[in-house]
Amino acid sequence: MFASPQLSPAELDSFYDDAFDGDAGSPVFNVRPKYREKKVRSEGKLAARWGIGIVESVMDLEGKRILDLRSRSGALAEQMKQRGAQVVALDPFDVNAAYAHDTRGLSDVHTMRFSVLHALDGVPDQSFDAVTALTQHLLAHVLSPRELLTRIFEVLKPGGCLFLQEKDVLRPAKLRSASIFDTGKAHQFQFTRRTLELYARAVGFEVLSCSIDRERVSVSKHILLIARRPQGETQRVDPKTLVKDWKGPEALVERVDRIKRNWRFYRIRADVYRVLHKLRRRLTGS
């Protein structure tokens, strides 16, 4: 599922320069420093409570070389560096890169605009033990998710891991309107748990897990993908051979219409879940 018509590279960059307000490093937030600092603190808490645990559940970071995509303020990259990893942080916004370098002390920080991020130009093949994209969903914002996943596969060493989060458009959590696609120009693509897994497998990844993460809830529920580049020769897969349970566009349209009819229910349910989730975290101290 994708936007039509899609934005040109120039239009995409113009949107993020002039209108995007979903990140502490975006130009829109630079005029509201207090709110930006609040967002940055929130990133740090999430990285310490959630992101670093996901990476460490799969690999020992000591001595590893990690590419952190969409690194934002560098919170997760900092956590990984403290555990002995050599981290290259990459983000589209200059303010984020400056904060990661000047405040968090990360030395290898770079900016790469959304219009070219999918190509990962200049990133050498087979040069990283892992790629992380956990601080913010990424594939929905780039010009080509397929090309970005292919490049991630290429820059990983054999046996290297990908840690990625995206939103599941068909699992709404806090709808603000009746349309699940009412996200403006920010999302050029929409994913489900199933389609994200198929994307990864189609470019050659071995999918270790792909599931809805109960720890992350925003407008939609979040998918957490953990995948590995296999050892040995790459076996690319024809996506058509992976789709065995496709019920046709009619089934998808019917589900979207059902969500539109019941969107207020999803909003109320999300409010209740958020309260219960906060209460559980306070009781468990996690």
C-alpha positions as a printed NumPy array, in Angstrom:
array([[  0.   ,   0.   ,   0.   ],
       [  1.498,   3.295,  -1.074],
       [  0.636,   6.923,  -1.659],
       [ -0.586,   7.892,  -5.093],
       [  0.776,  10.048,  -6.543],
       [  4.066,   9.61 ,  -4.756],
       [  6.189,  12.617,  -3.929],
       [  9.234,  13.44 ,  -6.01 ],
       [ 12.594,  13.589,  -4.19 ],
       [ 12.435,  17.399,  -4.15 ],
       [  8.86 ,  17.394,  -2.816],
       [  9.772,  14.901,  -0.109],
       [ 12.686,  17.004,   1.136],
       [ 10.589,  20.159,   0.981],
       [  7.957,  18.538,   3.205],
       [ 10.52 ,  17.568,   5.848],
       [ 12.159,  20.995,   5.699],
       [  8.99 ,  23.044,   5.981],
       [  6.099,  21.037,   7.442],
       [  7.122,  17.848,   9.273],
       [  6.625,  18.131,  13.04 ],
       [  7.061,  14.511,  14.136],
       [ 10.655,  14.709,  15.338],
       [ 12.59 ,  16.729,  17.897],
       [ 15.224,  17.483,  15.269],
       [ 12.901,  18.713,  12.54 ],
       [ 13.092,  22.432,  11.642],
       [  9.551,  22.969,  12.948],
       [ 10.608,  21.944,  16.453],
       [ 13.709,  24.112,  16.462],
       [ 11.542,  27.092,  17.391],
       [ 10.194,  25.225,  20.454],
       [ 13.325,  24.202,  22.383],
       [ 11.547,  23.226,  25.617],
       [  9.26 ,  20.8  ,  23.813],
       [ 12.231,  19.5  ,  21.824],
       [ 14.135,  18.726,  25.019],
       [ 11.12 ,  16.862,  26.349],
       [ 11.05 ,  14.732,  23.214],
       [ 14.782,  14.053,  23.491],
       [ 14.417,  12.904,  27.109],
       [ 11.619,  10.599,  26.024],
       [ 13.899,   9.078,  23.362],
       [ 16.539,   8.407,  25.983],
       [ 14.099,   6.643,  28.309],
       [ 12.751,   4.494,  25.493],
       [ 16.223,   3.467,  24.343],
       [ 17.245,   2.443,  27.866],
       [ 13.978,   0.693,  28.706],
       [ 13.18 ,  -0.941,  25.386],
       [ 15.54 ,  -0.594,  22.427],
       [ 18.84 ,  -1.746,  23.905],
       [ 17.204,  -4.831,  25.418],
       [ 15.966,  -5.962,  22.014],
       [ 19.444,  -5.774,  20.48 ],
       [ 21.137,  -7.461,  23.442],
       [ 18.611, -10.288,  23.419],
       [ 20.138, -11.415,  20.122],
       [ 23.794, -10.375,  20.179],
       [ 26.686,  -9.313,  22.387],
       [ 27.565,  -5.751,  21.405],
       [ 31.171,  -5.754,  22.58 ],
       [ 33.439,  -5.094,  19.587],
       [ 30.573,  -5.083,  17.081],
       [ 30.165,  -2.517,  14.307],
       [ 26.595,  -1.164,  14.186],
       [ 24.788,   1.104,  11.709],
       [ 22.009,   2.99 ,  13.501],
       [ 19.524,   4.285,  10.911],
       [ 17.208,   7.164,  11.781],
       [ 19.239,   7.617,  14.95 ],
       [ 17.379,  10.791,  15.991],
       [ 19.15 ,  12.311,  19.024],
       [ 21.476,   9.307,  19.279],
       [ 19.91 ,   7.777,  22.389],
       [ 20.068,   4.148,  21.242],
       [ 23.449,   4.659,  19.573],
       [ 24.785,   5.97 ,  22.879],
       [ 23.481,   2.914,  24.73 ],
       [ 25.169,   0.596,  22.228],
       [ 28.444,   2.541,  22.376],
       [ 28.471,   2.241,  26.174],
       [ 28.339,  -1.536,  25.717],
       [ 31.439,  -1.606,  23.572],
       [ 30.024,  -1.267,  20.046],
       [ 31.429,   0.927,  17.316],
       [ 28.355,   2.826,  16.133],
       [ 27.784,   4.792,  12.942],
       [ 24.69 ,   6.978,  13.424],
       [ 22.71 ,   8.267,  10.449],
       [ 19.737,  10.668,  10.492],
       [ 18.053,  13.075,   8.041],
       [ 18.081,  16.101,  10.393],
       [ 21.121,  18.272,  11.145],
       [ 19.844,  19.173,  14.622],
       [ 19.656,  15.488,  15.568],
       [ 23.161,  14.835,  14.277],
       [ 24.538,  17.827,  16.176],
       [ 22.896,  16.692,  19.422],
       [ 24.198,  13.135,  19.01 ],
       [ 27.723,  14.434,  18.404],
       [ 27.927,  17.376,  20.817],
       [ 25.792,  16.178,  23.723],
       [ 25.897,  12.384,  23.568],
       [ 29.527,  12.246,  22.492],
       [ 29.075,  10.116,  19.379],
       [ 31.941,  10.607,  16.971],
       [ 30.663,   8.925,  13.798],
       [ 27.418,  10.77 ,  13.003],
       [ 26.143,  11.636,   9.526],
       [ 23.103,  13.234,   7.907],
       [ 21.346,  11.73 ,   4.903],
       [ 18.103,  13.225,   3.656],
       [ 14.963,  11.132,   3.262],
       [ 15.043,  11.513,  -0.524],
       [ 18.324,   9.573,  -0.787],
       [ 18.35 ,   7.512,   2.394],
       [ 16.993,   4.416,   0.65 ],
       [ 20.209,   4.168,  -1.431],
       [ 22.681,   4.355,   1.507],
       [ 25.276,   5.824,  -0.837],
       [ 28.807,   5.592,   0.478],
       [ 28.067,   2.817,   2.973],
       [ 30.406,  -0.105,   2.157],
       [ 28.986,  -3.579,   1.568],
       [ 29.414,  -6.226,   4.279],
       [ 30.796,  -3.699,   6.761],
       [ 28.365,  -4.016,   9.711],
       [ 27.484,  -6.699,  12.227],
       [ 24.014,  -5.217,  12.734],
       [ 21.709,  -2.489,  11.481],
       [ 19.239,  -0.932,  13.899],
       [ 16.177,   1.125,  12.983],
       [ 14.308,   1.121,  16.284],
       [ 14.112,   4.759,  17.331],
       [ 11.449,   5.639,  14.75 ],
       [  9.679,   3.764,  11.954],
       [ 11.614,   4.366,   8.754],
       [ 10.398,   2.392,   5.731],
       [  7.12 ,   4.321,   5.58 ],
       [  9.024,   7.579,   4.994],
       [ 11.549,   6.712,   2.274],
       [ 11.112,   6.648,  -1.492],
       [ 11.744,   2.898,  -1.827],
       [ 11.407,   0.462,   1.109],
       [ 12.456,  -2.425,  -1.125],
       [ 15.682,  -0.687,  -2.165],
       [ 16.474,   0.338,   1.414],
       [ 16.009,  -3.214,   2.698],
       [ 18.159,  -4.496,  -0.164],
       [ 20.928,  -2.042,   0.726],
       [ 20.672,  -2.956,   4.42 ],
       [ 21.094,  -6.587,   3.41 ],
       [ 24.16 ,  -5.68 ,   1.355],
       [ 25.913,  -3.62 ,   4.051],
       [ 25.477,  -6.393,   6.63 ],
       [ 28.147,  -9.037,   7.051],
       [ 26.949, -12.629,   6.542],
       [ 25.238, -13.547,   9.808],
       [ 24.573,  -9.872,  10.59 ],
       [ 21.22 ,  -8.839,  12.063],
       [ 18.573,  -6.239,  11.293],
       [ 16.405,  -4.768,  14.081],
       [ 13.508,  -2.771,  12.65 ],
       [ 10.194,  -1.336,  13.778],
       [  7.263,  -0.194,  11.643],
       [  3.589,   0.59 ,  12.188],
       [  0.88 ,  -1.894,  11.223],
       [ -1.691,   0.165,   9.351],
       [ -4.404,  -2.466,   9.861],
       [ -3.962,  -2.464,  13.659],
       [ -5.069,   1.048,  14.619],
       [ -4.561,   2.142,  18.205],
       [ -5.196,   5.873,  18.484],
       [ -7.083,   6.949,  15.385],
       [ -7.74 ,  10.676,  15.143],
       [-10.005,  10.318,  12.128],
       [-12.085,   7.69 ,  10.409],
       [ -9.373,   6.919,   7.845],
       [ -6.354,   4.809,   8.751],
       [ -4.549,   6.407,   5.797],
       [ -5.072,   9.985,   7.008],
       [ -1.398,  10.609,   7.803],
       [ -0.667,  13.326,   5.262],
       [  2.574,  13.351,   3.297],
       [  4.678,  11.75 ,   6.038],
       [  3.886,   8.162,   5.093],
       [  4.568,   7.267,   1.493],
       [  4.038,   3.58 ,   2.293],
       [  1.845,   1.582,   4.688],
       [  2.719,  -1.824,   6.134],
       [  1.179,  -4.739,   7.943],
       [  3.003,  -7.415,   9.923],
       [  2.594,  -9.801,   7.018],
       [  3.793,  -7.428,   4.284],
       [  6.822,  -6.333,   6.317],
       [  7.876,  -9.953,   6.744],
       [  7.43 , -10.569,   3.022],
       [  9.559,  -7.514,   2.183],
       [ 12.392,  -8.866,   4.345],
       [ 12.211, -12.403,   2.993],
       [ 11.997, -11.201,  -0.607],
       [ 15.406,  -9.497,  -0.394],
       [ 16.993, -12.583,   1.166],
       [ 16.69 , -12.13 ,   4.939],
       [ 16.084, -15.008,   7.312],
       [ 13.275, -13.704,   9.536],
       [ 13.927, -14.567,  13.172],
       [ 10.75 , -12.909,  14.425],
       [  8.116, -10.497,  13.145],
       [  5.368,  -9.682,  15.614],
       [  3.299,  -6.907,  17.156],
       [  5.255,  -5.303,  19.993],
       [  3.027,  -4.586,  22.982],
       [  5.58 ,  -2.14 ,  24.395],
       [  5.125,   0.34 ,  21.538],
       [  1.806,   1.975,  20.758],
       [  1.223,   5.145,  18.753],
       [ -1.382,   5.866,  16.081],
       [ -1.003,   2.231,  15.063],
       [  0.464,  -0.758,  16.84 ],
       [  4.123,  -1.406,  16.102],
       [  5.703,  -4.339,  14.31 ],
       [  9.079,  -5.517,  15.549],
       [ 11.147,  -7.301,  12.905],
       [ 14.37 ,  -9.131,  13.743],
       [ 16.069, -10.679,  10.728],
       [ 19.467, -12.087,   9.788],
       [ 21.524, -12.129,   6.622],
       [ 22.258, -15.849,   6.107],
       [ 25.757, -17.199,   5.889],
       [ 26.858, -18.194,   2.409],
       [ 25.458, -17.285,  -0.983],
       [ 22.391, -15.04 ,  -1.073],
       [ 19.184, -16.717,  -2.195],
       [ 16.817, -13.999,  -3.4  ],
       [ 13.151, -14.973,  -3.352],
       [ 10.418, -14.086,  -5.829],
       [  7.801, -12.286,  -3.671],
       [  4.997, -13.93 ,  -5.641],
       [  6.043, -17.336,  -4.351],
       [  5.733, -16.12 ,  -0.752],
       [  2.123, -14.978,  -0.965],
       [  0.022, -18.093,  -0.44 ],
       [ -2.858, -16.68 ,   1.581],
       [ -3.678, -13.552,  -0.429],
       [ -7.455, -13.216,  -0.532],
       [ -7.539, -10.458,  -3.094],
       [ -8.057,  -6.687,  -2.873],
       [-11.724,  -7.081,  -1.943],
       [-10.818,  -8.596,   1.432],
       [ -8.403,  -5.75 ,   2.163],
       [-10.943,  -3.074,   1.219],
       [-13.557,  -4.736,   3.424],
       [-11.189,  -4.683,   6.403],
       [-10.306,  -1.033,   5.841],
       [-14.015,  -0.15 ,   5.658],
       [-14.628,  -2.031,   8.906],
       [-11.914,  -0.019,  10.633],
       [-13.424,   3.216,   9.344],
       [-16.842,   2.254,  10.719],
       [-15.438,   1.454,  14.155],
       [-12.656,   4.009,  14.468],
       [-14.032,   5.558,  17.688],
       [-13.869,   2.145,  19.341],
       [-10.167,   1.89 ,  18.523],
       [ -9.54 ,   5.316,  20.066],
       [-11.355,   4.423,  23.307],
       [ -9.645,   1.042,  23.485],
       [ -6.249,   2.709,  23.06 ],
       [ -6.941,   5.135,  25.913],
       [ -7.869,   2.257,  28.229],
       [ -4.808,   0.258,  27.166],
       [ -2.493,   3.221,  27.738],
       [ -3.754,   3.684,  31.311],
       [ -3.44 ,  -0.031,  32.102],
       [  0.015,  -0.173,  30.517],
       [  1.296,   2.725,  32.644],
       [ -0.194,   1.149,  35.764],
       [  1.5  ,  -2.182,  35.012],
       [  4.859,  -0.507,  34.499],
       [  4.565,   1.335,  37.808],
       [  3.639,  -1.831,  39.671],
       [  6.461,  -3.878,  38.112],
       [  8.997,  -1.05 ,  38.172],
       [  9.916,  -1.67 ,  34.535]])
